[in-house]
Amino acid sequence: MKKNKTVIDVRTPAEFMGGSIAGSINIPLNELPMRVDEIKKMIQPIVLCCASGNRSGQAAYYLRNLGIDCENGGSWFDVNYSMSEN
């Protein structure tokens, strides 16, 4: 995974504070509809992550339907690992 992507973590703020990817942005899943304009201005493609990949999958589906270039990265551990490989 290239590092010139925006990483959005859709977990709750409490989960995010417990550990996260350096440079990632915390936008909880339930806040996505209110923050679409902000997300559209971010560097794309956007990689979404959460604890297991379930919430980030929902987020990716929602944002793709709005024309945003994004992908479900799965768990934040997996995204963090794939970013550190490069």
N, C-alpha and C positions, 0 to 999 in steps of 0.2 A: 504494500500500500504506500502510495506516495504521500509525502508530508504536506503537500500544498493543497490539502483538502480541509474543509471545515468539519470539525467533529462536534456533533450535538448529542449530548447525553440526556435522554428523556426520563431519567429516574427522578425521584423526589429530591428536593434540596438536602434532606437529611441523609439519603443514600449517597448523594454526590459528595457531601462533606466527609463521608466515611472512606473515600478513595475515589480517584478519578484520573483521567488521562490529562497530562500536562497540556494546557492550551485549549482544552475542550470547553464548550459552552453548555451550561445547564439550562435546558428549557424543558420542564416537566411536560409529559404527554398531554395533560389536561390544559396546558397553556398554549399549545400549538396554534389553535384557531385564532387566538388573540394576537399572535406574534408572527403571522404569515408575512406581512409586509417587511418586517425586520429580517426574516429568514431569506426572503427573495433577494435581499441586498448582499447576502453573504457569498463568499467565494464558493462556487460550485465545481465539482460535485460535492454534496454534503454526505458525510457518513454518520449514520445514526446508531447509537448504542444504548444499552440499558443493562440490566442485571443478567438476563438470559437470552435476549433477542426477541422476546414476545412483544413488548411495548415498542421497541424500535421498529419491528416489522409493521405494526399498526401505523406508526408515524410515517414510515417510508411509503406505505400504501396511500395514506392521506396526502402527503406532500407531492408524490408523483402525479396524483390526480389533479393537482393544482399547477402542474407544469414545472415543478422544481426537480432539478437533476439531483437525485439522492439514491442512496443504497442502504440496506440494512446490514450494518457491520456485525450484528449479534451482540454478545456480551462485551462490556467495556474491557474485560481482561483480554479477550481475543483481539479487539481493535488495538489495544495498547501493545500487545505482543507483535502484531503484524506491522505496526508503525516503527517499532524498535528494530525490526529486521533490516530496514533500509538505511 
